[in-house]
Each structure stands twice: as C-alpha cells, then as structure tokens.
C-alpha cells in the first residue's frame, strides 16, 4: 500500500512538473519591430494624454515662475510641442511633409483651447503610430532625412526619439500639474 501511494505521489509530481515545464517553455509572443515600438509609444501616449486631460483649461496657460523658469513653455505649449514633434517624426519616417503645420515645433497658433490642444495631441499620436507601423527589418537603419539637423538619421532612431521625447515632456507637465495641486493620473490609486 505504501509502495502504491509513493508511486502515485511520484507520478503526480512528475505530471505536475511536466505541466509546469510545458507552460514555462511556451515561447513569448513574437513582436514585429513596429509592434514593439508602438507598444512603447502607446505607454508614453497614455501617460501623457491622461496628464494633459487632467489639467483644467484655465491652467493651460500656467508656466512656473518661482525659480529658474524664465522663458519656459506654458502647459499648453508643452503639449502642443510634443504633438508638433510627433508630426515631424512621423513625416520624417514617411519621408513626406507633415499633414499639418507643426509651427517650428510649437504647433499651430490656431490651436488654443484645451479641446483643440488635446485633439492636436491625439491626432499627432495617431499619425506617428501610423508612421511607425511602416518600420520593418528592411528599412530600420536605412539612412533618411531627419526633421531637423543636417546629418542623416534612421527610422530606428526616430522611433526611439518619439517615445523618449514624449516621456521627457511628460516629466515636465507632471511638475506643472503638481505645482497646481493636481495629482497626475498615473500616480492616483
């Protein structure tokens, strides 16, 4: 009886470890280059857009003044800048003119209200996602004309900049939110 119990326990342990090993050996989902970049960009986009939505419209003109802040962009200008650069990066990846005037990285002067700024931002993310969708193994490091500067760049570099640039300015607008007593959405429970 004890031998049968031990044999049964051993077989059960072997079966469970085989199931566990089978689950652990499952290959990870294979992402394309575009999918990998777009996942990261979506993360940056969500954090940034939620923060932009959290600021009340009457605070969109806020810029810090206490300390070394002379000449910094106000909140709306920060958001418009990210959107304008998204358009510039997307256009460079496509190797075409931006579909809207990026206003020398400042966004169009006609974009003024919170609703207009948020629409400009969301449309810019849609455009840069569409551009990144075209990035693949064949064109990833092909030299292309950049949106600024004289040196050639690559779609790899521009896709990386799209994510990093957004998070750079996200850090700034988070400070603007906190200076106005607003907890950024990503920090809320």
C-alpha positions in Angstrom: 0.0 0.0 0.0 2.8 2.4 0.9 4.6 1.5 -2.4 1.4 2.2 -4.3 1.0 5.6 -2.5 4.6 6.6 -3.1 4.3 5.5 -6.8 1.1 7.5 -7.2 2.6 10.6 -5.4 5.7 10.3 -7.7 3.6 10.0 -10.8 1.5 13.0 -9.7 4.6 15.1 -9.0 6.1 14.1 -12.4 2.8 15.0 -14.2 2.6 18.4 -12.4 6.2 19.2 -13.1 5.7 18.3 -16.8 2.7 20.6 -17.0 4.7 23.4 -15.3 7.6 22.8 -17.6 5.3 22.8 -20.6 3.9 26.1 -19.5 7.3 27.7 -18.8 8.6 26.5 -22.2 5.8 28.4 -24.1 7.6 30.8 -26.4 6.9 34.5 -25.9 4.8 36.3 -28.4 7.0 37.4 -31.3 6.5 41.1 -32.0 7.4 42.9 -35.1 9.7 45.9 -34.9 6.7 48.2 -35.5 4.7 46.5 -32.8 7.5 46.7 -30.2 7.9 50.5 -30.8 4.2 51.1 -30.9 3.7 49.3 -27.6 6.2 51.6 -26.0 4.8 54.7 -27.7 1.3 53.7 -26.5 2.5 53.6 -23.0 4.1 57.1 -23.3 0.9 58.3 -25.1 -1.4 57.2 -22.4 0.6 58.7 -19.6 1.0 62.0 -21.5 -2.6 62.3 -22.7 -4.1 61.5 -19.3 -1.9 64.1 -17.7 -2.9 66.6 -20.4 -6.5 65.9 -19.8 -6.1 66.3 -16.0 -5.1 69.9 -16.2 -8.1 72.3 -16.1 -8.5 74.5 -19.1 -8.0 77.7 -17.0 -4.5 76.3 -16.1 -3.4 75.6 -19.7 -1.6 78.9 -19.7 0.3 78.0 -16.5 4.1 78.3 -16.5 6.3 78.1 -13.4 7.8 81.5 -12.3 9.2 80.7 -8.9 12.9 79.8 -9.5 14.9 79.5 -12.8 11.9 79.2 -15.2 12.3 82.3 -17.3 11.2 81.6 -20.9 9.8 78.1 -20.3 6.8 76.8 -22.2 3.4 77.0 -20.5 1.4 73.8 -20.1 -0.5 74.1 -23.4 2.8 74.9 -25.2 4.4 71.8 -23.7 1.5 69.6 -25.0 1.5 71.3 -28.4 5.3 70.9 -28.7 5.0 67.1 -28.1 2.3 66.9 -30.8 4.2 69.0 -33.3 7.3 66.9 -32.8 5.2 63.7 -33.2 4.1 65.1 -36.6 7.7 65.9 -37.6 8.9 62.5 -36.6 6.1 60.7 -38.4 6.6 62.8 -41.6 10.4 62.0 -41.5 9.7 58.3 -41.1 7.3 58.5 -44.1 9.8 60.9 -45.9 7.0 63.3 -46.6 5.8 66.7 -45.4 3.8 66.8 -42.2 0.0 66.7 -42.8 -0.4 69.8 -40.6 1.9 72.7 -39.9 4.0 71.8 -36.8 4.8 75.5 -36.3 8.6 75.0 -35.9 8.0 72.5 -33.1 5.4 74.8 -31.4 2.2 73.7 -33.0 -0.1 75.9 -35.0 -1.1 79.3 -33.4 -4.7 78.4 -34.3 -4.7 75.6 -31.7 -5.7 77.4 -28.5 -8.4 75.8 -26.4 -7.9 72.7 -24.3 -10.2 70.8 -26.6 -8.1 71.9 -29.7 -4.8 71.1 -27.9 -6.0 67.6 -26.9 -7.3 66.9 -30.4 -4.0 68.1 -31.9 -2.2 65.8 -29.5 -4.3 62.7 -30.1 -4.2 63.2 -33.9 -0.4 63.5 -33.7 -0.1 60.2 -31.9 -2.3 58.5 -34.5 -0.1 59.9 -37.2 3.2 58.8 -35.6 1.8 55.4 -34.8 0.8 55.0 -38.5 4.4 56.0 -39.5 6.0 53.6 -37.0 3.7 50.9 -38.5 5.9 51.1 -41.6 9.1 50.5 -39.8 10.5 47.0 -40.5 13.7 45.0 -40.7 14.3 46.2 -44.3 14.1 49.9 -43.6 15.0 50.1 -39.9 18.5 51.5 -40.4 18.3 52.9 -43.9 19.6 56.5 -43.8 16.8 59.0 -44.2 16.4 62.8 -44.0 15.7 63.9 -40.4 13.1 66.5 -39.5 15.8 68.8 -38.0 19.6 69.0 -38.4 21.9 68.2 -41.3 23.0 64.6 -40.5 21.1 61.7 -41.8 19.2 59.6 -39.3 17.3 56.2 -39.3 13.8 55.1 -38.6 15.2 53.2 -35.6 16.5 56.5 -34.2 13.3 58.4 -34.9 11.1 55.7 -33.4 13.2 55.8 -30.3 13.0 59.6 -30.1 9.2 59.5 -30.4 9.0 57.6 -27.1 11.8 59.3 -25.3 10.7 62.8 -26.3 7.2 62.2 -25.0 8.4 61.0 -21.7 10.8 63.9 -21.4 8.0 66.4 -21.6 5.7 64.1 -19.5 8.1 64.7 -16.6 7.8 68.4 -17.1 4.0 68.5 -17.3 3.7 66.3 -14.2 5.6 69.0 -12.3 3.2 71.6 -13.7 0.2 69.5 -12.5 1.7 69.1 -9.0 2.5 72.8 -8.8 -1.2 73.3 -9.3 -2.2 70.8 -6.6 -3.2 68.1 -9.2 -2.0 64.5 -8.7 -1.1 63.1 -12.1 -3.5 60.3 -13.1 -0.6 57.8 -13.2 0.1 58.5 -9.5 -3.5 58.0 -8.4 -4.8 54.8 -6.8 
